[in-house]
């Protein structure tokens, strides 16, 4: 059975960024590149034939009528975007897979951004599932179910615990690094059935449709990074990206991502205008406690009541860390927690730390300067130095990979 059964089997924010780029910058050319950040127990290069076969299948898929109808029922998805998806098909010529000299995988997608940006989540899900098929043991799923039930028991203790100003709300953000599609379905279905008071939805549009739960998502770095190449003054790229998002969604999807060039530089652009228009902020790198305090202080400085805003945490969370953050911040601000790997790939095996990121747009490099050392992404040191200079970023710990 193919790993990707449907083009709907991707994260919601792929569709929302896709629609925004189609409407506002459909001519953008882009390059996306796969990377594995950790050592692997099985050489990824051995997966090449299977990866290519899965990509061949992916490029044969089209959106089904009921899938298009489902997307069209989401109030922020426009009818002309649904019409575009009705005709859409991935083009195999836009993506290639090779072995690296070190025995790893090189996967690159080049082409019009609105035709290649969708590859990312599918590629990551394919590589993950092929890899873990080779590592799984007879008792792997048994261990996964034991760990899942322990999480549910931990959540259920909240029912008799202290009542804070804002509830604990958990979502599944684990599609890209899941053990398998079947396991993600089991995890999300189990949480929906046994922990509905705290489990609020999934980033997987296919699972949301199948299980009748909410599809959830914000924006990703690729959306913000794209604006570094779109003709606006570099110092203004964040403001331009945020303004286009506001105009596209007009009150929906109001969580802004803060760490494309670091929290400090983001807050310098996130003035009263944006702070009132967006519902809240998403954390994806750096110390989450320090980040949350910065965000709350910023709202207070703008004379905005933090209780009317939301912080979403999504950086390498497990349930213990999410609960610690909730106890710390729930007296002050609304919260959401998106857990990925530690929900959909917590079975006792070492997860892969794989990404597929935008590295160039319109022929020029783009970059993310993360608040976490080692997560910065750019293949052009000259451009990276210039970006740091423009935003006065001098953190000596920041490294590239």
C-alpha positions in Angstrom: 0.0 0.0 0.0 1.4 3.4 -0.9 2.6 5.5 2.0 0.7 8.7 0.8 -2.8 7.6 0.1 -4.2 11.0 -0.7 -3.0 14.6 -1.5 -5.0 15.6 1.5 -2.5 13.7 3.7 -0.5 16.8 4.6 -0.5 19.6 7.1 -3.1 22.3 7.0 -0.6 25.1 6.8 0.6 23.8 3.5 -2.8 24.6 2.0 -3.1 28.0 3.7 0.4 29.1 2.7 -0.2 27.6 -0.8 -3.3 29.7 -1.2 -1.6 32.9 -0.1 1.3 32.4 -2.5 -1.0 31.5 -5.4 -3.0 34.6 -4.9 -0.1 37.0 -4.3 3.1 35.7 -5.8 2.3 32.8 -8.2 5.3 33.6 -10.3 7.9 32.7 -7.6 10.5 30.1 -8.4 11.7 28.0 -5.5 14.2 25.4 -4.4 13.6 23.1 -1.4 16.2 20.8 0.1 16.0 17.8 2.3 18.4 17.4 5.3 18.8 14.9 8.1 20.2 16.5 11.3 21.0 13.3 13.3 22.9 10.1 12.9 20.8 7.1 11.6 20.8 3.5 12.5 20.2 2.5 8.9 21.9 4.3 5.9 19.2 6.5 4.3 20.8 6.0 0.9 19.5 2.4 0.9 16.0 3.9 0.7 16.5 5.5 -2.7 14.7 3.0 -4.8 11.7 2.9 -2.5 11.6 6.7 -2.1 11.6 7.1 -5.9 8.8 4.6 -6.2 6.7 6.4 -3.6 7.3 9.7 -5.4 6.2 8.2 -8.6 3.0 7.2 -6.9 2.6 10.7 -5.3 2.9 12.3 -8.7 0.1 10.2 -10.0 -2.4 11.4 -7.4 -5.1 14.0 -7.9 -7.6 15.5 -5.4 -10.8 13.6 -5.2 -14.2 15.3 -5.4 -15.0 14.7 -1.8 -11.6 16.1 -0.7 -12.2 19.2 -2.7 -15.6 19.6 -1.2 -14.1 19.2 2.3 -11.5 21.9 1.6 -14.2 24.2 0.2 -16.2 24.0 3.4 -13.3 25.6 5.3 -14.3 29.2 5.4 -10.8 30.5 4.8 -10.3 28.4 1.7 -11.3 30.3 -1.5 -13.2 28.8 -4.3 -10.6 29.7 -6.9 -7.9 27.9 -4.9 -10.2 24.8 -4.9 -10.5 25.2 -8.6 -6.7 25.3 -8.9 -6.4 22.1 -6.8 -9.0 20.4 -9.0 -6.4 20.6 -11.8 -3.3 20.2 -9.7 -0.8 17.3 -10.0 2.7 17.0 -8.7 5.3 17.0 -11.6 7.9 14.3 -11.3 10.5 16.4 -13.2 10.5 18.9 -10.4 12.0 16.6 -7.7 15.1 14.4 -7.7 16.6 11.9 -5.3 20.3 11.0 -5.0 22.7 9.4 -2.6 25.2 11.6 -0.8 28.9 10.5 -0.6 28.3 9.8 3.1 25.5 7.4 2.4 22.7 9.8 3.1 19.8 11.1 1.0 19.9 14.2 -1.2 16.3 15.3 -2.2 15.8 18.5 -4.0 12.7 20.1 -5.5 13.0 22.9 -8.0 10.3 24.8 -9.9 7.4 27.2 -9.5 6.8 27.5 -5.8 3.1 26.8 -6.1 4.0 23.5 -7.8 6.8 22.4 -5.5 6.0 23.7 -2.0 3.6 20.8 -1.4 6.4 18.2 -1.7 7.8 18.8 1.8 5.4 17.0 4.1 4.9 14.1 1.7 8.7 13.6 1.3 9.3 13.6 5.1 6.4 11.2 5.7 7.7 8.9 3.0 11.3 8.8 4.3 10.2 8.3 7.9 7.9 5.4 7.1 10.3 3.6 4.9 13.1 4.0 7.5 11.0 2.8 10.4 9.7 -0.2 8.5 13.3 -1.4 8.6 13.8 -0.7 12.3 10.5 -1.9 13.7 10.4 -4.9 16.0 7.5 -7.2 16.9 6.8 -5.4 20.1 7.3 -1.8 18.7 3.5 -1.0 18.5 2.9 -2.6 21.9 5.4 -0.2 23.4 3.9 2.7 21.5 0.4 1.9 22.8 1.7 1.6 26.4 3.3 5.0 26.1 0.2 6.5 24.5 -2.0 5.2 27.4 0.5 6.7 29.9 0.0 10.1 28.2 -3.8 9.8 28.3 -3.6 8.9 32.0 -1.4 11.9 32.6 -4.0 14.1 30.8 -6.9 12.7 32.8 -5.3 13.7 36.1 -5.9 17.3 35.0 -9.6 16.8 35.5 -9.0 16.7 39.3 -6.2 19.2 39.4 -6.2 23.0 40.0 -8.3 25.2 37.6 -6.2 27.8 36.0 -7.3 30.9 34.0 -6.9 29.1 30.7 -7.3 25.4 29.9 -4.7 23.0 28.6 -5.2 22.4 24.9 -3.2 19.8 22.9 -3.0 19.2 19.2 -1.2 16.6 17.0 1.5 18.2 14.8 3.2 14.9 14.0 2.6 14.1 10.4 6.0 14.9 9.0 7.9 12.7 11.5 5.4 10.0 12.2 6.3 6.3 12.6 3.7 5.5 10.0 0.4 6.7 8.6 -1.5 3.9 10.3 0.1 4.7 13.7 -0.7 8.4 13.4 -4.3 7.5 12.7 -4.4 5.2 15.8 -2.8 7.9 18.0 -5.2 10.7 16.9 -8.3 8.4 17.0 -7.4 7.2 20.5 -6.8 10.8 21.8 -10.0 11.9 20.2 -11.9 9.1 21.9 -10.2 9.1 25.3 -9.0 12.7 25.9 -11.3 14.9 24.0 -11.4 17.4 26.8 -7.8 18.3 26.1 -7.2 17.1 22.6 -8.4 19.8 20.2 -7.3 18.6 16.7 -4.6 17.7 14.2 -2.5 19.4 11.6 -3.3 16.4 9.2 -6.1 17.5 6.9 -6.8 13.9 5.9 -7.2 12.7 9.5 -9.3 15.8 10.4 -11.7 14.8 7.6 -11.7 11.1 8.4 -12.2 11.6 12.2 -14.5 14.7 12.1 -12.1 16.8 14.2 -10.6 20.3 13.6 -7.7 20.7 11.2 -5.2 23.1 12.8 -2.3 25.1 11.5 -0.6 28.5 11.5 2.2 29.5 9.0 5.7 28.1 8.5 9.1 29.6 8.0 8.9 29.1 4.2 6.1 31.6 3.9 8.1 34.3 5.8 11.4 33.4 4.1 9.8 33.7 0.6 9.3 37.4 1.2 13.1 37.9 1.5 13.1 37.4 -2.3 9.9 39.2 -3.4 11.2 42.7 -4.1 10.4 44.4 -0.8 13.2 46.0 1.2 14.8 43.2 3.2 14.4 45.0 6.5 10.6 45.0 5.7 10.1 41.4 4.6 8.4 40.3 7.9 6.0 43.2 7.8 5.2 42.6 4.2 4.5 38.9 4.8 2.3 39.6 7.8 0.4 42.2 5.9 -0.3 39.9 3.0 -1.5 37.2 5.5 -3.9 39.6 7.1 -5.3 40.6 3.8 -5.6 37.0 2.6 -7.4 35.7 5.7 -9.0 38.8 7.2 -9.2 37.5 10.8 -8.9 33.8 10.3 -5.7 31.8 11.0 -4.4 34.6 13.3 -1.2 33.0 14.8 2.1 34.6 13.6 5.4 32.7 13.6 8.1 34.6 15.4 11.5 33.1 14.7 12.4 33.5 11.1 15.1 36.1 12.1 14.6 35.7 15.9 12.2 36.9 18.5 13.8 40.3 19.1 13.7 41.2 15.4 10.2 39.9 15.1 8.8 42.0 18.0 10.5 45.1 16.5 8.1 44.6 13.5 5.1 43.3 15.5 3.7 46.7 16.4 0.3 47.7 17.7 -1.3 47.2 14.3 -0.2 43.6 13.9 -0.6 42.8 17.6 -4.3 43.8 17.4 -4.9 42.0 14.0 -3.3 38.7 15.0 -4.7 36.4 17.7 -1.3 35.3 19.0 2.1 34.0 18.3 3.8 30.6 17.7 7.1 29.5 19.4 9.4 27.2 17.4 12.9 27.8 18.7 14.8 29.2 21.7 13.9 29.0 25.4 10.1 28.7 25.5 9.8 30.2 29.0 11.9 33.2 28.1 10.0 33.6 24.8 6.7 33.5 26.5 7.7 36.1 29.0 8.9 38.3 26.1 5.6 37.9 24.3 3.5 38.8 27.3 5.7 41.8 28.1 5.3 43.0 24.5 1.5 42.8 24.7 1.5 44.6 28.0 3.8 47.3 26.6 1.3 47.8 23.8 -1.5 48.0 26.4 -3.1 44.8 25.1 -4.5 42.5 27.8 -2.6 39.2 27.4 -5.7 37.2 28.4 -7.2 38.1 25.0 -4.2 36.6 23.1 -2.8 33.1 22.6 0.7 31.6 22.6 1.2 28.3 20.7 4.2 26.2 21.5 5.4 23.6 19.0 9.2 23.2 19.4 10.2 19.6 20.2 7.6 19.3 22.9 6.7 16.3 25.0 3.7 16.2 27.3 5.7 16.9 30.5 7.3 20.1 28.9 3.9 21.2 27.6 2.3 20.8 31.0 5.1 22.7 32.7 4.6 25.6 30.2 0.9 25.5 30.7 1.2 25.8 34.5 3.6 28.7 34.1 1.7 30.7 31.6 -2.0 29.7 32.0 -2.7 32.3 34.7 -1.7 35.0 32.2 -2.6 34.1 28.6 -4.4 31.6 26.4 -2.3 28.6 25.3 -2.1 25.9 22.7 0.5 23.0 22.4 1.3 21.2 19.2 3.2 18.0 19.8 4.7 16.2 16.9 7.4 13.5 17.2 6.6 12.7 20.8 3.0 11.9 19.9 3.4 10.1 16.5 6.8 8.5 16.9 7.2 7.7 20.6 7.6 3.9 20.4 11.0 3.4 21.9 13.0 3.9 18.6 15.3 6.9 18.0 13.3 9.3 15.8 14.8 10.9 12.7 15.4 14.7 12.8 14.7 15.4 9.1 13.5 18.6 7.4 12.9 19.8 3.9 13.3 23.5 3.8 13.2 26.4 1.3 16.7 27.4 0.5 16.3 29.7 -2.6 13.5 31.7 -4.1 13.7 33.6 -7.4 17.3 32.6 -7.8 18.5 34.1 -4.5 19.2 32.6 -1.1 16.8 32.9 1.7 17.5 32.1 5.4 16.0 31.3 8.7 18.1 32.6 11.7 16.7 30.5 14.5 16.7 31.3 18.2 18.1 27.8 18.7 21.8 27.2 17.7 22.0 24.6 15.0 18.6 25.3 13.5 19.6 28.2 11.3 19.2 27.4 7.6 21.1 29.0 4.8 23.6 27.7 2.2 25.1 31.2 1.5 27.3 32.6 4.2 27.5 36.0 2.5 23.8 36.4 2.4 23.5 35.1 6.0 26.0 37.7 7.2 24.1 40.5 5.3 20.7 39.3 6.9 22.3 39.4 10.3 23.6 42.9 9.7 20.2 44.2 8.5 18.5 42.9 11.6 21.4 43.6 14.0 21.7 39.9 14.9 25.1 39.3 16.6 24.5 36.1 18.7 27.8 34.3 18.6 26.2 30.9 19.3 24.1 30.9 16.1 25.5 28.3 13.7 24.5 27.1 10.3 23.7 23.7 9.0 
